[in-house]
Amino acid sequence: MIMSVLTAIPPAVIYILGGLIIALAIFLSIVIAKQSGKEEGLSGTIVGGSESYFGKNKGADKNAVLAKLTIIGSILLVVVSAALMILVKISF
């Protein structure tokens, strides 16, 4: 009974999940590109980057938010990818 319900998955669901995977991959690429590297902190103190708009703490807050977004986005990407693989395996 359950298998007959699951085999009736419309193809639109598979396309929507595929599009969501692409959107999450683009989102993760942008978030990762916006993060500053670990080496930037040292060069910022030598050059005087701590007197910039962000200062010491605001730059760290920005990187903390970006790090959390990276973790959440990557978890969502894994979950959606696994769901898509399960649905494709069941429907074929």
Z-matrix of the N, CA and C atoms (Angstrom, degrees):
N
C 1 1.447
C 2 1.529 1 110.47
N 3 1.327 2 116.61 1 -48.60
C 4 1.463 3 119.83 2 -179.42
C 5 1.519 4 110.22 3 -65.63
N 6 1.311 5 117.96 4 -40.21
C 7 1.458 6 120.93 5 -179.29
C 8 1.523 7 111.48 6 -64.60
N 9 1.356 8 117.41 7 -33.75
C 10 1.463 9 118.92 8 179.19
C 11 1.523 10 110.84 9 -69.86
N 12 1.318 11 117.56 10 -32.53
C 13 1.461 12 121.17 11 176.79
C 14 1.518 13 109.83 12 -70.93
N 15 1.321 14 117.35 13 -41.06
C 16 1.456 15 120.86 14 -177.70
C 17 1.521 16 112.98 15 -73.04
N 18 1.322 17 117.89 16 -27.01
C 19 1.459 18 118.78 17 179.24
C 20 1.517 19 111.81 18 -76.79
N 21 1.329 20 118.01 19 -11.38
C 22 1.458 21 121.85 20 179.32
C 23 1.531 22 111.07 21 -92.98
N 24 1.315 23 117.46 22 33.40
C 25 1.460 24 121.72 23 179.84
C 26 1.521 25 108.66 24 -76.09
N 27 1.331 26 117.27 25 124.37
C 28 1.471 27 118.41 26 -179.61
C 29 1.532 28 111.23 27 -69.35
N 30 1.326 29 116.85 28 147.19
C 31 1.467 30 119.83 29 -179.98
C 32 1.530 31 112.96 30 -62.24
N 33 1.320 32 117.52 31 -23.65
C 34 1.464 33 120.45 32 179.77
C 35 1.525 34 111.24 33 -61.70
N 36 1.326 35 117.58 34 -34.37
C 37 1.466 36 121.04 35 178.83
C 38 1.524 37 110.20 36 -63.80
N 39 1.308 38 116.12 37 -40.83
C 40 1.471 39 120.55 38 179.54
C 41 1.523 40 110.02 39 -65.65
N 42 1.337 41 116.67 40 -41.32
C 43 1.466 42 120.03 41 178.43
C 44 1.527 43 111.94 42 -66.84
N 45 1.324 44 116.90 43 -38.04
C 46 1.469 45 120.57 44 178.40
C 47 1.522 46 110.39 45 -65.13
N 48 1.322 47 117.47 46 -43.94
C 49 1.468 48 120.52 47 178.61
C 50 1.524 49 111.15 48 -65.25
N 51 1.326 50 116.76 49 -37.42
C 52 1.464 51 120.14 50 176.42
C 53 1.517 52 111.55 51 -63.89
N 54 1.329 53 116.71 52 -42.23
C 55 1.460 54 120.62 53 176.46
C 56 1.515 55 112.06 54 -64.70
N 57 1.321 56 116.59 55 -36.73
C 58 1.466 57 121.12 56 177.82
C 59 1.526 58 110.59 57 -65.64
N 60 1.312 59 117.35 58 -37.20
C 61 1.465 60 120.81 59 177.48
C 62 1.526 61 110.09 60 -64.31
N 63 1.327 62 116.66 61 -43.16
C 64 1.465 63 120.05 62 178.35
C 65 1.525 64 110.62 63 -63.37
N 66 1.338 65 117.02 64 -43.56
C 67 1.472 66 120.68 65 179.50
C 68 1.531 67 110.95 66 -63.40
N 69 1.334 68 117.46 67 -41.32
C 70 1.466 69 120.50 68 178.43
C 71 1.527 70 111.34 69 -66.02
N 72 1.323 71 117.38 70 -37.10
C 73 1.462 72 120.38 71 178.53
C 74 1.531 73 110.74 72 -65.50
N 75 1.330 74 117.22 73 -41.42
C 76 1.468 75 120.70 74 177.30
C 77 1.524 76 110.26 75 -65.84
N 78 1.333 77 116.68 76 -42.54
C 79 1.468 78 121.36 77 178.63
C 80 1.528 79 110.70 78 -59.84
N 81 1.333 80 116.66 79 -45.80
C 82 1.469 81 120.12 80 179.75
C 83 1.521 82 111.59 81 -64.81
N 84 1.315 83 117.38 82 -37.67
C 85 1.469 84 120.17 83 178.30
C 86 1.525 85 110.95 84 -62.35
N 87 1.312 86 116.62 85 -42.25
C 88 1.464 87 120.58 86 179.76
C 89 1.523 88 111.09 87 -67.72
N 90 1.326 89 117.26 88 -45.01
C 91 1.467 90 120.91 89 -178.65
C 92 1.530 91 110.86 90 -63.93
N 93 1.318 92 116.97 91 -41.51
C 94 1.461 93 120.15 92 -179.95
C 95 1.521 94 110.47 93 -68.23
N 96 1.330 95 117.29 94 -37.47
C 97 1.463 96 120.19 95 179.64
C 98 1.532 97 111.60 96 -67.58
N 99 1.328 98 117.79 97 -29.20
C 100 1.459 99 120.83 98 -179.40
C 101 1.531 100 113.06 99 -78.32
N 102 1.323 101 117.05 100 -17.40
C 103 1.461 102 119.36 101 -179.32
C 104 1.518 103 110.06 102 -72.78
N 105 1.326 104 114.41 103 141.34
C 106 1.456 105 118.09 104 176.08
C 107 1.524 106 108.68 105 -87.11
N 108 1.318 107 115.23 106 148.90
C 109 1.452 108 120.01 107 -178.55
C 110 1.517 109 111.71 108 -75.59
N 111 1.314 110 115.76 109 169.13
C 112 1.464 111 120.99 110 178.91
C 113 1.529 112 111.03 111 -68.20
N 114 1.321 113 117.45 112 -30.08
C 115 1.457 114 120.97 113 -177.49
C 116 1.527 115 111.64 114 -72.72
N 117 1.331 116 117.55 115 -22.21
C 118 1.459 117 120.26 116 -176.71
C 119 1.520 118 111.79 117 -65.98
N 120 1.317 119 118.26 118 -28.04
C 121 1.460 120 120.80 119 179.81
C 122 1.518 121 112.24 120 -64.21
N 123 1.317 122 117.40 121 -41.29
C 124 1.456 123 121.28 122 -179.97
C 125 1.519 124 111.11 123 -68.93
N 126 1.322 125 118.23 124 -44.64
C 127 1.458 126 120.10 125 -179.60
C 128 1.522 127 110.71 126 -68.95
N 129 1.321 128 117.18 127 -29.74
C 130 1.461 129 120.30 128 177.81
C 131 1.512 130 112.09 129 -67.10
N 132 1.317 131 118.37 130 -33.30
C 133 1.461 132 119.90 131 179.04
C 134 1.517 133 111.04 132 -76.17
N 135 1.320 134 117.43 133 -32.14
C 136 1.468 135 120.14 134 178.88
C 137 1.522 136 110.33 135 -71.22
N 138 1.328 137 116.35 136 -44.82
C 139 1.461 138 121.26 137 -176.30
C 140 1.516 139 111.20 138 -79.29
N 141 1.292 140 118.39 139 -25.28
C 142 1.457 141 121.77 140 -178.56
C 143 1.510 142 112.18 141 106.97
N 144 1.307 143 116.61 142 30.38
C 145 1.457 144 121.04 143 -179.17
C 146 1.513 145 113.23 144 -69.82
N 147 1.321 146 118.08 145 -14.93
C 148 1.460 147 119.63 146 -179.68
C 149 1.519 148 111.64 147 -72.51
N 150 1.329 149 118.19 148 -13.49
C 151 1.455 150 120.45 149 176.80
C 152 1.517 151 111.70 150 -93.62
N 153 1.309 152 117.76 151 11.68
C 154 1.456 153 120.83 152 179.43
C 155 1.527 154 109.74 153 -77.30
N 156 1.314 155 115.97 154 -175.53
C 157 1.469 156 121.05 155 -178.75
C 158 1.522 157 111.21 156 -61.19
N 159 1.328 158 116.59 157 -41.57
C 160 1.455 159 119.22 158 -176.62
C 161 1.520 160 112.89 159 -73.00
N 162 1.304 161 118.63 160 -31.29
C 163 1.458 162 120.80 161 -176.15
C 164 1.517 163 110.37 162 67.80
N 165 1.313 164 115.64 163 -163.89
C 166 1.468 165 118.75 164 -178.69
C 167 1.522 166 111.46 165 -78.82
N 168 1.310 167 118.95 166 -48.51
C 169 1.460 168 121.21 167 -172.25
C 170 1.520 169 113.13 168 -79.34
N 171 1.323 170 118.23 169 -36.76
C 172 1.454 171 119.02 170 -177.57
C 173 1.519 172 111.65 171 -69.13
N 174 1.306 173 117.89 172 -34.69
C 175 1.457 174 120.45 173 174.99
C 176 1.512 175 111.48 174 -64.86
N 177 1.326 176 115.90 175 -37.85
C 178 1.465 177 120.14 176 177.88
C 179 1.522 178 110.19 177 -69.05
N 180 1.333 179 117.56 178 -36.77
C 181 1.459 180 120.61 179 177.60
C 182 1.524 181 110.74 180 -64.41
N 183 1.325 182 116.42 181 -41.64
C 184 1.464 183 120.87 182 178.42
C 185 1.523 184 110.25 183 -62.43
N 186 1.317 185 116.72 184 -44.23
C 187 1.465 186 119.82 185 179.00
C 188 1.522 187 111.72 186 -68.00
N 189 1.322 188 117.76 187 -32.48
C 190 1.464 189 120.54 188 177.91
C 191 1.527 190 110.41 189 -67.11
N 192 1.322 191 116.97 190 -41.36
C 193 1.467 192 120.71 191 177.89
C 194 1.521 193 110.04 192 -64.99
N 195 1.336 194 116.74 193 -43.84
C 196 1.459 195 120.13 194 179.09
C 197 1.525 196 111.28 195 -64.32
N 198 1.333 197 117.39 196 -36.11
C 199 1.468 198 120.53 197 177.98
C 200 1.527 199 110.76 198 -65.90
N 201 1.346 200 116.66 199 -41.04
C 202 1.467 201 120.14 200 178.05
C 203 1.518 202 110.92 201 -66.17
N 204 1.334 203 117.07 202 -40.13
C 205 1.459 204 120.37 203 177.14
C 206 1.527 205 111.37 204 -63.36
N 207 1.324 206 116.39 205 -36.13
C 208 1.459 207 120.38 206 177.93
C 209 1.522 208 110.59 207 -65.22
N 210 1.314 209 116.89 208 -43.61
C 211 1.471 210 120.68 209 179.75
C 212 1.522 211 110.73 210 -64.82
N 213 1.328 212 117.17 211 -46.82
C 214 1.468 213 120.94 212 -179.33
C 215 1.525 214 110.33 213 -63.65
N 216 1.329 215 117.02 214 -44.64
C 217 1.460 216 120.59 215 179.82
C 218 1.511 217 112.91 216 -63.30
N 219 1.329 218 116.82 217 -39.80
C 220 1.466 219 119.44 218 -179.68
C 221 1.526 220 111.59 219 -70.05
N 222 1.320 221 117.27 220 -36.59
C 223 1.470 222 119.97 221 176.11
C 224 1.524 223 110.13 222 -64.63
N 225 1.335 224 116.63 223 -44.10
C 226 1.464 225 120.23 224 177.68
C 227 1.525 226 111.48 225 -61.51
N 228 1.319 227 116.53 226 -39.06
C 229 1.462 228 120.46 227 179.21
C 230 1.525 229 111.22 228 -63.37
N 231 1.311 230 117.10 229 -42.20
C 232 1.467 231 120.86 230 179.02
C 233 1.530 232 110.57 231 -66.74
N 234 1.332 233 117.50 232 -42.77
C 235 1.466 234 120.89 233 -178.15
C 236 1.530 235 110.60 234 -66.13
N 237 1.334 236 117.15 235 -45.39
C 238 1.462 237 119.87 236 -179.62
C 239 1.527 238 110.41 237 -66.72
N 240 1.318 239 117.41 238 -38.89
C 241 1.468 240 120.18 239 177.99
C 242 1.522 241 111.21 240 -63.73
N 243 1.321 242 116.93 241 -42.17
C 244 1.466 243 120.50 242 178.37
C 245 1.531 244 110.68 243 -65.08
N 246 1.323 245 116.98 244 -41.35
C 247 1.469 246 120.40 245 178.57
C 248 1.521 247 110.65 246 -63.32
N 249 1.324 248 116.73 247 -41.32
C 250 1.462 249 120.05 248 178.91
C 251 1.530 250 110.70 249 -64.65
N 252 1.310 251 116.97 250 -42.64
C 253 1.468 252 119.57 251 179.25
C 254 1.535 253 111.42 252 -63.43
N 255 1.320 254 116.92 253 -40.13
C 256 1.470 255 120.33 254 178.49
C 257 1.522 256 110.48 255 -65.13
N 258 1.346 257 116.76 256 -44.28
C 259 1.459 258 119.53 257 -179.39
C 260 1.527 259 112.20 258 -66.18
N 261 1.316 260 117.20 259 -37.79
C 262 1.460 261 120.01 260 178.32
C 263 1.523 262 110.07 261 -67.94
N 264 1.321 263 116.80 262 -40.63
C 265 1.470 264 120.97 263 179.89
C 266 1.533 265 110.03 264 -64.17
N 267 1.334 266 117.27 265 -40.14
C 268 1.471 267 120.47 266 -178.51
C 269 1.526 268 110.93 267 -71.94
N 270 1.332 269 116.47 268 -40.68
C 271 1.459 270 118.67 269 -173.06
C 272 1.525 271 112.80 270 -75.71
N 273 1.345 272 118.39 271 -18.50
C 274 1.460 273 119.64 272 179.86
C 275 1.477 274 107.69 273 -112.33
